[in-house]
Amino acid sequence: DATIVRSTIDLGKNLGLTIVAEGVESLEIWNALRELGCSLAQGYLIGRPMPAQELVPHLGRMLPEDEGVTHAATGIATRIP
């Protein structure tokens, strides 16, 4: 799986695309994606589906830093530091 993900990230970067990982549900996956060079992520780790009126307040919140995760929201994806 890691080989496919790494190859996909590399292909996207070589084509000048912004890479967004979908379905990020754990810090383990988040950290692996960071190591593979992925720059954006979305998924349950960042936020579960919610009504539109809850989105803006959610984007202003930070994930717990003691878990080693910080983020700057960009649209509905989150930048992987």
PyMOL commands that set and color helices and strands:
alter all, ss='L'
color gray80, all
select helices_A, chain A and resi 2-14+27-36+52-59+65-67
alter helices_A, ss='H'
color red, helices_A
select strands_A, chain A and resi 20-22+40-42+73-74+77-79
alter strands_A, ss='S'
color yellow, strands_A
deselect
rebuild
show_as cartoon
